[in-house]
Amino acid sequence: MAATKGRLMLETFIALIVFLAPLAYSPGPGNLFFAANGARFGFRATLPANVGYHAATWLVTIAIGLGFLALVENVPGVFAFIRMAGAAYVLWLAAKLIRSGAIEDGSAAQPAGFRDGVVLLLLNPKAYAIIALMFSQFLGPNFSGNLAAVLFISTVFTLNNCTAFVIWTLIGDRLAAVFRNDRQAAVLNVVLGLALAGVAIWMLLP
């Protein structure tokens, strides 16, 4: 029995990684957000936001796995509100980045913190859709209603997502190392800010 359960968990783990790879490592809202912050402030400065985002990811994923999403879907307009608030928040972050100018010129600018990471996850309805899709595929008859299975899937999802964000943050950090003079850094911030603005528009799409 234990051997069968272990085999099922291993199979689920491998299938999850294959399923999540294109979703986690492609340029989505979270990845671009952390790449932009990595470019602007460096890898270490993004760690609080990364911890906040993934602490929220883990808890929200568990809640969805236990049926919270089904309850929220019965509240009219809740996802429309989340979509609008999330897009507005990302646009605000994009505007801050565009206005920040060169890296050496940013003494008043602050990196995203723990709270920003939490808010970014909570106001991203696309994340809820991906999590719900994941559970529809992997919380099958073998694991249905099983808290341990929900915790296992949520943990794998969160750690895989975190790995992707770390990679994108390091890419941003390396970009900043290349674009070091004032003019180049200012141009990089504008480009990354516009990319974030594009993410905000993407979040508004149904």
C-alpha positions as CSV (number, residue, x, y, z in Angstrom):
1,M,0.0,0.0,0.0
2,A,2.8,2.4,1.0
3,A,4.7,1.5,-2.2
4,T,1.7,2.1,-4.3
5,K,1.1,5.5,-2.7
6,G,4.7,6.4,-3.1
7,R,4.6,5.5,-6.8
8,L,1.5,7.6,-7.3
9,M,3.1,10.6,-5.6
10,L,6.2,10.2,-7.8
11,E,4.1,9.9,-11.0
12,T,2.1,12.9,-9.9
13,F,5.3,14.9,-9.2
14,I,6.8,14.2,-12.6
15,A,3.5,14.9,-14.4
16,L,3.1,18.2,-12.4
17,I,6.5,19.4,-13.4
18,V,5.9,18.6,-17.1
19,F,2.5,20.3,-16.9
20,L,3.8,23.4,-15.0
21,A,7.0,24.0,-16.9
22,P,5.6,26.1,-19.8
23,L,3.3,28.0,-17.4
24,A,6.0,28.7,-14.8
25,Y,9.0,29.6,-17.0
26,S,7.3,31.6,-19.8
27,P,7.2,35.5,-19.4
28,G,4.0,36.0,-17.3
29,P,3.1,38.7,-14.8
30,G,5.1,37.3,-11.9
31,N,8.2,36.6,-13.9
32,L,8.3,40.0,-15.6
33,F,7.6,41.7,-12.2
34,F,10.6,40.0,-10.6
35,A,12.8,40.4,-13.6
36,A,12.1,44.2,-13.6
37,N,12.8,44.4,-9.9
38,G,16.0,42.3,-10.2
39,A,17.2,44.7,-12.9
40,R,16.3,47.8,-10.9
41,F,17.5,46.8,-7.4
42,G,19.4,43.5,-7.7
43,F,18.7,39.9,-6.8
44,R,19.0,40.2,-3.0
45,A,16.6,43.2,-2.8
46,T,13.8,41.1,-4.4
47,L,13.9,38.3,-1.8
48,P,11.3,39.8,0.6
49,A,8.8,40.2,-2.3
50,N,9.6,36.7,-3.5
51,V,8.9,35.2,-0.1
52,G,5.7,37.2,0.1
53,Y,4.5,36.1,-3.3
54,H,5.2,32.4,-2.6
55,A,3.9,32.4,0.9
56,A,0.6,33.7,-0.5
57,T,0.9,31.2,-3.4
58,W,1.2,28.3,-1.1
59,L,-1.8,29.3,1.1
60,V,-4.0,30.3,-1.8
61,T,-3.3,27.1,-3.6
62,I,-4.2,25.0,-0.6
63,A,-7.4,27.0,-0.1
64,I,-8.4,26.4,-3.8
65,G,-7.5,22.8,-3.5
66,L,-9.8,22.5,-0.4
67,G,-12.7,24.1,-2.3
68,F,-12.4,27.8,-1.5
69,L,-12.6,28.8,-5.2
70,A,-16.0,27.2,-5.6
71,L,-17.3,29.4,-2.7
72,V,-15.9,32.6,-4.2
73,E,-17.3,31.9,-7.6
74,N,-20.8,32.3,-6.1
75,V,-20.1,35.9,-5.2
76,P,-21.1,38.1,-8.1
77,G,-18.4,40.4,-9.5
78,V,-15.6,39.2,-7.2
79,F,-13.2,38.2,-10.0
80,A,-14.0,41.3,-12.1
81,F,-13.0,43.4,-9.1
82,I,-9.8,41.3,-8.5
83,R,-8.9,41.7,-12.2
84,M,-9.4,45.4,-12.3
85,A,-7.6,46.0,-9.0
86,G,-4.7,43.7,-10.0
87,A,-4.3,45.5,-13.4
88,A,-4.3,48.9,-11.7
89,Y,-1.7,47.8,-9.1
90,V,0.6,46.4,-11.8
91,L,0.2,49.6,-13.8
92,W,1.1,51.6,-10.7
93,L,4.3,49.5,-10.3
94,A,5.1,50.0,-14.0
95,A,4.7,53.8,-13.7
96,K,7.0,53.8,-10.7
97,L,9.6,51.8,-12.6
98,I,9.4,54.0,-15.7
99,R,9.8,57.2,-13.7
100,S,12.7,55.9,-11.6
101,G,15.3,56.7,-14.2
102,A,18.9,55.5,-13.9
103,I,20.0,52.9,-11.3
104,E,22.4,55.3,-9.6
105,D,19.6,57.9,-9.6
106,G,17.2,55.9,-7.6
107,S,17.9,56.8,-4.0
108,A,14.2,57.5,-3.4
109,A,13.1,54.4,-5.2
110,Q,12.4,51.3,-3.1
111,P,12.4,47.6,-4.2
112,A,9.1,45.7,-3.9
113,G,8.7,44.3,-0.4
114,F,6.9,41.3,1.2
115,R,3.5,43.0,1.0
116,D,3.9,43.8,-2.7
117,G,4.6,40.1,-3.4
118,V,1.5,39.1,-1.4
119,V,-0.7,41.7,-3.2
120,L,0.6,40.7,-6.6
121,L,-0.5,37.1,-6.1
122,L,-3.8,38.0,-4.5
123,L,-4.8,40.4,-7.2
124,N,-4.0,38.1,-10.1
125,P,-7.1,36.1,-11.1
126,K,-5.1,34.3,-13.8
127,A,-3.2,32.6,-11.0
128,Y,-6.4,31.3,-9.6
129,A,-7.4,30.0,-13.0
130,I,-4.1,28.1,-13.4
131,I,-4.3,26.7,-9.9
132,A,-7.9,25.5,-10.5
133,L,-6.9,24.0,-13.8
134,M,-4.0,22.2,-12.1
135,F,-6.2,20.6,-9.5
136,S,-8.8,19.6,-12.1
137,Q,-6.0,17.6,-13.7
138,F,-4.1,16.2,-10.7
139,L,-6.6,15.9,-7.8
140,G,-8.2,12.9,-9.3
141,P,-10.0,9.9,-7.8
142,N,-6.9,8.6,-6.2
143,F,-6.4,11.8,-4.1
144,S,-9.9,13.3,-4.0
145,G,-10.6,15.0,-0.7
146,N,-7.1,14.1,0.6
147,L,-5.5,17.0,2.5
148,A,-2.1,15.4,2.2
149,A,-2.5,15.4,-1.6
150,V,-3.6,19.0,-1.6
151,L,-0.6,19.9,0.5
152,F,1.8,17.9,-1.8
153,I,0.5,19.4,-5.0
154,S,0.5,22.9,-3.5
155,T,4.0,22.6,-2.3
156,V,5.3,21.3,-5.6
157,F,3.5,24.1,-7.5
158,T,4.9,26.8,-5.2
159,L,8.5,25.5,-5.2
160,N,8.5,25.2,-9.0
161,N,7.0,28.7,-9.3
162,C,9.7,30.0,-6.9
163,T,12.5,28.4,-9.0
164,A,11.1,30.1,-12.1
165,F,11.0,33.5,-10.4
166,V,14.5,33.2,-9.1
167,I,15.8,32.5,-12.6
168,W,13.9,35.5,-14.0
169,T,15.2,37.7,-11.2
170,L,18.7,36.6,-11.9
171,I,18.2,37.4,-15.6
172,G,17.0,40.9,-14.7
173,D,20.0,41.3,-12.3
174,R,22.4,40.3,-15.1
175,L,20.7,42.7,-17.5
176,A,21.4,45.5,-15.1
177,A,25.0,44.5,-14.9
178,V,25.3,45.0,-18.7
179,F,23.3,48.3,-18.8
180,R,25.3,50.2,-16.2
181,N,25.6,53.8,-17.4
182,D,22.8,56.2,-16.6
183,R,21.3,56.4,-20.0
184,Q,21.3,52.7,-20.7
185,A,19.8,52.0,-17.2
186,A,17.1,54.5,-17.7
187,V,16.2,53.0,-21.1
188,L,16.1,49.5,-19.5
189,N,13.8,50.7,-16.8
190,V,11.4,52.2,-19.4
191,V,11.4,48.9,-21.4
192,L,10.8,46.8,-18.3
193,G,8.1,49.3,-17.1
194,L,6.3,49.0,-20.5
195,A,6.6,45.2,-20.3
196,L,4.8,45.4,-16.9
197,A,2.2,47.7,-18.4
198,G,1.6,45.0,-21.0
199,V,1.2,42.5,-18.2
200,A,-1.5,44.7,-16.7
201,I,-3.4,44.8,-20.0
202,W,-3.0,41.0,-20.2
203,M,-4.5,40.6,-16.7
204,L,-7.6,42.5,-17.9
205,L,-8.3,40.0,-20.7
206,P,-10.9,37.4,-20.0
